[in-house]
Amino acid sequence: MRKILNERKYAEMCLAEHYLDNSIIPTLIILIKYWHHNGYDKDNVVTKLDEFMKEAYGDYIPHKWRDKFKDLVKQYCSDNYPLS
């Protein structure tokens, strides 16, 4: 995945267009940081990830991703990871 200079703009584009880069995890991390910055708590961010993946990823199987979402949210839903 290329370096994203404006993560806010990238996240908004992903959400508006249901866009998911081939590098799925880095895209999800940016979305986590975006939602955290917009005041969502960890449980709501996990829910938002699930909703996003249902729209953006045709091969999405929720039970296979749930633990990964929780791990990513636990790490990146923090003020230690600001949105660039």
Secondary structure, DSSP 4 states (H G I P E B T S, - for coil): ----S-HHHHHHHHHHHT---SSHHHHHHHHHHHHHHTT--HHHHHHHHHHHHHHH-TT--HHHHHHHHHHHHHHHSSTTS---
